């Protein structure tokens, strides 16, 4: 069964599961994980250490009423113990270490989303190029077939006149017609090759196997009437829609937050700390005395307000300088984009206007060339025109007809490039 698709259908299919979008989505998920990690630092962090091992036996009588100092630990006097120590840290205020990293991760997600949008626009642009390239190849093939048909009629008429002994035709004219027919046949093969290559490229872009029977619903490459807006309107749209501008804006916010997060390392972390410690050992008496702590058998804990401050003598300053350098680098990128994206838009805009004029001029030219060819063929049929006039007329017609379709293709490509340059969504 043949699959017949329109341009929008092709774009939708190409956007279903291309590798580029898979990579972009993975970047978004990575940035989301960084945001979740930054958020998690707001919650308590608990460290637990549990031990199990041997411990010496001990009895309260060994320290009451006096402490015995001649007790020795022997293998026969060992028992076992187990313990668990838990430390809880609840951050209260970190001078921006957590909040700024959360900001950076949030803006980083927006950067990756804009990058994914950029990939979508690039894929849509490629689909349009292949789709219209296929139409162009087919139109050029039709032009060649039309010329080939006219040459066949002229060849048949020339042979008839030659067989009738007409003086207006000789064997050289037959040779010329045959030679020109060979050249046209070569052009037909080139057009067929271009058609097959464009179709194969479209299948690849759509993610279809090479054996898929695919065709497009558009039958002709036509110029659709359109009023082209002024150049300034395209630039204005680009500043609000172009994914690269959004990437830079969000990237600057993310870098600014990372600079502040690095500066926050100059200051301490204020936290609420909690401690719980438990240990148990068999054949060992418990001692309830605040001055004596038994590491093998006890239960205790507490809470306190704490401050943790890391002084690194230059490391923090270097990290701040590094983040600031990344921020400054992105500022330069923004300046480059603000200068060169309007230039890119101007180029595509001028390409569009040039193609628009070329369509009109080549249409007039091929129409006149067609009239010339019809007149030359008619004169030849009546035996009053030379064969060379047919060659010249058909060559002019084929050249200008091909230029007409090439101009339409150039117009559509320039319009697609303009849409890409201003960040226009590929589909409504």
Secondary structure, DSSP 4 states (H G I P E B T S, - for coil): --EEE-HHHHHHHHTTS-HHHHHHHHHHHHHHHHHHHHHHTTS-EEEEEEEEEEEE-B-GGGTSSS--S-----GGGEEEEEEEEEEEEEEEE-TTHHHHHHHHHHHHHHHHHHHHHHHHHHHHHHHHHHHHHHHHHHHHHHHHHHHHHHHHHHHHHHHHHHHTT-TT--HHHHHHHHHHHHHHHHHHHHHHHHHHHHHHHHHHHHT--TT--EEES--S-------PPPHHHHHHHHHHH-HHHHHHHHHHHHHHHHHHHHHGGGS-EEEEEEEEEEEEETTB-----TT---TTSEEEEEEEEEEE----TTHHHHHHHHHHHHHHHHHHHHHHHHHHHHHHHHHHHHHHHHHHHHHHHHHHHHHHHHHHHHHHHHHHHTT-S-HHHHHHHHHHHHHHHHHHHHHHHHHHHHHHHHHHHTT--S--
